[in-house]
Amino acid sequence: MDFTLTPEQQLLSDGLNKFLDARYDLEASREAVKVGAGWQPDVWSALADELGVIGACLPESVGGDDGGPEELMVVTEALGHALVVEPFVDSVVLGARLLHATGAEPALAAARRIAEGDAVSALAALEDGSGGVLSRVTTRAERDGDEWVLNGAKAVVTTAPIADHLIVSARTAGESDDRAGVSLFLLPSGDAAPAGIDSHVFRTIDDRVAADLTFTDVRVPASALIAEDAIELLEQAWDEGTAAVVSEAVGLMRKVLADTVEYSKQRQQFGQAIGSFQALQHRMVDMFIELEQAVAAQYFAIITLSAPAAERSAAVSAAKATISRAARFIGQNAVQLHGGMGMTEELAIGHYFKRLTAIEYEFGTADAHLARYAALT
C-alpha cells in the first residue's frame, strides 16, 4: 500500500512544520500553560488565518478545505512534533466535525466560527463511573415548555475553561446504560454560559486546562438540542479523536527519539560519547522498532476511519493499544537515557514525556482498547 502524501498534503505538512519551527516557541508555550491563559490565542489565529490549518480537516460547507483522514494525520503529527497545546483535537475533531455531523443550524454556525479561528469548543461526554463508555450517561435533560433543563455532571472536560462552546451529552430518554436516548446539546461557555454550571478548573499532568462540570437546573432554549439519539455520531467523533491523538503521539515519539539519539552523540562518559556503547545502541534500536510499529498502527487507523463502524472502531482500538505501549516504552527510555536532566523543566524531553504519558490514558487505556478490539473481532 502506498502511503506517499499527495502534493497538496505534502505542501500542508511542509508549511505547518516550517511555521511551527519558526514561530512556536516551547518556552513561551510552557509559560502560557503554567501562568497564562492555558494557550496562545495568537497562535490559534495564525493557524486559522495564515495557514488554514484549522479548516484543513473540515467540510467546505462550514468554511473548511474538505480534507479527510490523511489531512488529519498530517496536521496532528506535526502538532505533536512541536508539542502544541492549542486545542486542535478538542475544537476541530471533537468540536467542529461533530457539530457539522449533527446538521443542526446552531451547530453549523458554531462550526463556522471554529473554522474561522474565532472560537474553540469542548466536548463534555464522559462521567465519573462511566469507564470511558460514551453511552453510560446519567446527566439528564428534561423538557419544560420551550426550554430544556439539564442536571448532572461531566468529568475531565479538557479545554472547557477556555471554550466558547460546550457540546454536552445528556439523556433525554432511557436508562443510564441504554444506547438509545443520548442526545447532544450545544451550550455557550465562558461569560455567556447559562446559570447553574459549576466548574472546577484544574491543569492536567501534561499542562492542559480542564474542568469537572456540574449542571444544576441549567435552563437552555429548545434550539440547544442539536442531535437526538446521537450515540453513533458521538462514537464516530470519538474514534476520529482517538486516531488524531495516535498521530499526535507519533509526532511526539519521532521528536523524542531524534533528540535522544542526538544527545547520545554529545554526552561524554569515560572519555567517549555514550552513543558508542553497544547496550545503549540496542536500547535506541528497540525504541526505533516501537516507533515503526506505532507508525504502522497509525496508518491502519487513519485509512479505516471511513469504514463501517465495527471495522473502524477495531482498527482505532488496535492503534491506540499499540501507541499506548510505544509511548510508555519510548518516553521512559528517553528520560532514562538523558539521566536526571530528562525530568527538568529546562529540557524539552520532560515535557514530551508528560504528554506521552497523558496520551497513554487519553481516550481509553490500552487494556480498555484491547477489550474493545476483542469484542469487535
C-alpha positions in Angstrom: 0.0 0.0 0.0 1.3 3.4 -1.0 1.3 5.9 1.9 3.1 8.7 -0.1 1.5 12.1 0.5 -0.2 13.9 -2.4 1.5 17.2 -3.4 -1.3 19.1 -1.6 -0.8 17.1 1.6 3.0 17.5 1.4 2.5 21.2 1.0 0.3 21.3 4.1 2.9 19.3 6.0 5.8 21.4 4.9 4.0 24.7 5.6 2.8 23.7 9.0 6.2 22.3 10.1 8.0 25.4 8.8 5.6 27.7 10.7 6.0 25.7 14.0 9.8 25.6 13.7 10.0 29.3 13.2 7.2 30.6 15.5 6.2 28.0 18.1 8.5 28.6 21.0 8.5 25.9 23.6 9.4 28.3 26.4 6.5 30.7 25.5 4.1 27.7 25.3 5.1 26.5 28.8 4.7 30.0 30.2 1.2 30.2 28.7 0.0 27.0 30.2 1.6 27.4 33.6 0.9 31.0 34.5 -1.1 32.4 31.5 -4.4 31.6 29.8 -3.5 28.0 29.2 -3.0 28.5 25.4 -1.8 31.1 22.9 -4.8 32.7 21.1 -2.5 34.5 18.6 -1.0 31.1 17.6 -4.5 29.7 17.1 -5.5 32.7 15.0 -2.3 32.3 12.9 -3.1 28.6 12.3 -6.5 29.6 11.0 -5.8 32.8 9.1 -2.2 32.3 7.7 -2.1 28.6 7.2 -5.7 27.4 7.0 -4.8 24.5 9.3 -8.0 24.8 11.5 -10.2 24.3 8.4 -8.0 21.7 6.7 -10.0 18.8 8.0 -13.4 20.4 7.9 -16.1 20.3 5.2 -16.4 23.2 2.7 -19.9 23.9 3.9 -18.6 25.2 7.2 -15.6 27.1 5.7 -13.1 24.2 5.6 -11.0 22.7 2.8 -12.9 19.4 2.8 -9.8 17.4 3.9 -10.1 13.9 5.2 -8.3 11.4 7.5 -5.0 11.8 5.7 -5.0 15.6 6.3 -6.0 14.9 9.9 -2.9 12.7 10.2 -0.6 15.3 8.6 -1.8 18.1 10.9 -1.9 16.2 14.2 1.5 14.6 13.7 3.1 18.0 13.1 1.3 19.4 16.1 2.6 16.6 18.2 6.2 17.0 16.9 6.1 20.6 18.1 4.2 19.8 21.4 1.4 22.3 20.5 -1.0 22.7 23.4 -3.6 24.6 21.5 -6.9 22.6 21.4 -7.0 21.3 17.8 -8.4 17.8 18.6 -11.0 19.2 21.1 -12.1 22.1 18.9 -11.8 20.6 15.4 -12.2 16.9 15.6 -14.5 16.6 18.7 -15.9 20.0 18.0 -16.5 21.4 14.5 -16.6 18.0 12.8 -19.1 16.6 15.3 -21.1 19.8 15.1 -21.2 19.6 11.3 -22.3 15.9 11.5 -25.4 16.9 13.5 -26.7 19.1 10.7 -28.4 21.5 13.1 -28.2 25.2 12.1 -26.9 26.4 15.6 -24.2 23.7 15.4 -23.2 24.6 11.8 -22.9 28.3 12.9 -20.6 27.3 15.7 -18.6 25.1 13.4 -18.1 28.0 11.0 -16.8 30.1 13.9 -14.3 27.4 14.8 -13.1 27.1 11.2 -12.5 30.8 11.1 -10.4 30.6 14.2 -12.9 32.8 16.2 -13.9 30.2 18.7 -12.9 26.9 20.4 -15.1 24.2 21.8 -15.0 21.4 24.4 -16.9 18.1 24.4 -18.4 17.1 27.8 -19.2 13.4 27.3 -17.6 11.3 30.0 -18.8 11.0 33.6 -17.4 9.5 36.8 -18.0 5.8 36.8 -18.7 5.6 33.1 -15.5 3.6 32.5 -15.0 5.5 29.2 -18.3 4.2 27.8 -19.9 7.1 25.9 -23.4 5.7 26.2 -23.2 5.4 30.0 -24.8 8.8 30.7 -26.6 9.8 33.8 -26.8 13.5 33.1 -30.4 14.2 32.2 -32.2 16.8 30.1 -36.0 17.3 30.8 -38.3 19.3 28.6 -40.0 22.2 30.3 -42.1 24.2 27.9 -39.8 25.9 25.4 -36.7 25.0 27.4 -34.6 22.1 28.4 -33.4 21.7 32.0 -30.1 19.8 32.5 -28.9 18.1 35.7 -25.8 16.0 36.1 -22.0 16.1 36.0 -19.2 15.6 33.5 -15.6 14.7 34.4 -12.2 15.9 33.0 -13.6 18.1 30.2 -10.4 19.3 28.5 -10.4 22.8 27.1 -13.6 23.7 29.0 -12.0 26.6 30.9 -11.1 28.4 27.6 -14.0 27.2 25.4 -16.7 29.4 23.7 -19.0 26.4 23.2 -19.8 23.3 25.2 -21.1 20.2 23.5 -22.8 18.2 26.3 -24.2 14.7 26.1 -27.4 14.2 28.2 -30.0 11.6 28.4 -33.4 12.6 27.1 -34.9 9.0 27.3 -34.0 5.6 28.6 -31.8 4.4 31.5 -28.2 5.1 32.2 -26.7 2.2 30.2 -29.1 2.4 27.2 -27.5 3.4 23.8 -30.8 5.0 22.8 -31.8 8.3 24.3 -28.4 10.0 24.4 -28.7 13.5 22.9 -26.3 16.3 22.3 -26.8 19.9 23.4 -24.8 23.0 22.4 -24.3 25.5 25.2 -22.4 28.8 25.3 -19.5 28.9 27.7 -17.4 31.5 29.4 -19.1 34.7 30.2 -22.2 33.7 28.2 -22.7 30.4 30.0 -26.2 29.8 31.4 -26.7 29.9 35.1 -26.3 26.6 37.1 -23.0 25.4 35.6 -20.4 24.9 38.3 -16.8 24.4 37.0 -13.9 23.0 39.0 -10.9 24.1 36.9 -7.5 22.3 37.1 -4.4 21.6 35.0 -3.6 18.1 33.8 -0.2 16.5 34.2 0.7 17.5 30.6 -0.1 21.1 31.3 -3.5 21.3 29.6 -6.5 23.1 31.1 -9.5 21.0 32.0 -12.6 21.2 34.3 -15.1 19.0 36.1 -18.5 20.4 35.3 -21.7 20.1 37.4 -25.1 21.1 35.9 -27.8 22.1 38.3 -31.1 23.1 36.8 -29.4 24.6 33.8 -32.0 26.0 31.5 -31.3 26.3 27.8 -33.6 27.0 24.8 -35.1 24.3 22.7 -32.6 25.1 19.9 -29.8 24.0 22.2 -30.7 20.4 21.3 -28.7 19.7 18.2 -29.0 15.9 17.9 -31.2 13.2 19.4 -30.2 9.5 19.7 -26.7 10.7 18.8 -24.6 7.9 20.2 -23.4 6.8 16.7 -22.3 10.4 15.9 -20.6 10.6 19.2 -18.7 7.3 18.7 -17.6 8.3 15.2 -16.2 11.6 16.6 -14.6 9.8 19.5 -12.8 7.3 17.2 -11.6 10.2 15.0 -10.3 12.0 18.1 -8.6 8.8 19.2 -6.9 8.4 15.7 -5.9 12.1 16.0 -4.0 11.6 19.3 -2.5 8.4 17.9 -1.0 10.6 15.1 0.0 13.2 17.6 1.8 10.6 19.6 3.7 9.5 16.5 4.9 13.1 16.1 5.9 13.3 19.7 7.8 10.0 19.6 9.7 11.0 16.4 10.9 14.1 18.2 11.8 12.2 21.4 13.8 9.5 19.6 15.6 12.1 17.4 16.6 14.2 20.5 17.7 11.1 22.4 19.9 9.9 19.5 21.4 13.4 19.2 22.0 13.6 22.9 23.8 10.2 23.0 26.2 11.6 20.4 27.1 14.6 22.5 27.1 13.2 26.1 30.5 12.1 27.1 31.2 9.3 29.7 34.5 7.5 30.2 36.1 9.7 27.6 33.6 8.8 24.8 30.1 9.5 23.6 27.5 7.3 25.3 26.0 6.6 21.9 29.1 4.4 21.2 28.1 2.0 24.0 26.5 -1.1 22.5 24.0 -1.6 25.2 22.6 1.9 24.7 22.6 1.5 20.9 20.5 -1.6 21.4 18.1 0.4 23.6 17.7 3.0 20.9 17.1 0.4 18.3 14.3 -1.0 20.4 12.8 2.5 20.6 13.0 2.8 16.8 11.2 -0.6 16.4 8.4 0.5 18.7 8.1 3.8 16.7 7.8 1.9 13.4 5.1 -0.4 14.8 3.3 2.7 16.1 3.5 4.3 12.6 2.0 1.2 11.0 -0.8 1.3 13.6 -1.3 5.0 12.9 -1.7 4.3 9.1 -4.1 1.4 9.8 -6.3 3.6 12.0 -6.3 6.5 9.5 -7.2 4.6 6.4 -10.0 2.8 8.3 -11.8 5.9 9.6 -14.2 5.9 6.7 -15.0 2.2 7.1 -18.2 0.8 8.7 -18.4 1.4 12.4 -17.3 -2.0 13.7 -14.2 -2.1 11.4 -13.3 1.5 12.2 -13.6 1.0 15.9 -11.5 -2.2 15.8 -8.7 -0.5 13.8 -8.7 2.5 16.1 -8.6 0.4 19.2 -5.7 -1.7 17.8 -3.8 1.5 17.1 -4.5 3.1 20.5 -3.3 -0.1 22.3 -0.1 -0.1 20.2 0.5 3.6 20.7 0.0 3.3 24.5 2.7 0.7 24.7 5.1 2.5 22.4 4.5 5.9 24.2 5.4 4.3 27.5 8.5 2.5 26.2 9.9 5.3 24.2 9.1 8.0 26.7 10.6 6.2 29.7 13.7 5.1 27.9 14.3 8.6 26.5 14.1 10.0 30.1 16.4 7.3 31.4 19.0 7.8 28.6 19.0 11.6 29.4 19.7 10.9 33.0 18.4 13.3 35.7 18.2 16.1 33.0 15.3 14.2 31.4 12.8 15.4 34.0 13.9 19.0 34.3 11.7 21.9 33.2 14.5 23.3 31.1 14.8 20.3 28.8 12.1 19.6 26.3 12.2 15.9 26.8 10.5 16.0 30.1 7.5 18.0 28.7 7.2 15.5 25.8 7.3 12.6 28.3 4.4 14.1 30.2 2.3 14.4 27.1 3.1 10.9 26.0 2.1 9.7 29.5 -1.2 11.5 29.3 -1.9 10.1 25.8 -1.4 6.6 27.2 -4.6 7.1 29.1 -6.5 9.6 27.0 -9.4 8.2 25.0 -9.1 5.0 26.9 -6.3 2.8 28.3 -4.5 0.1 26.4 -6.5 -2.6 28.4 -9.8 -0.9 27.6 -9.0 -0.8 23.9 -7.7 -4.4 23.8 -11.0 -5.5 25.4 -13.0 -3.5 22.8 -10.9 -4.9 20.0 -11.5 -8.4 21.2 -15.3 -7.8 21.5 -15.4 -6.3 18.0 -13.4 -9.1 16.3 
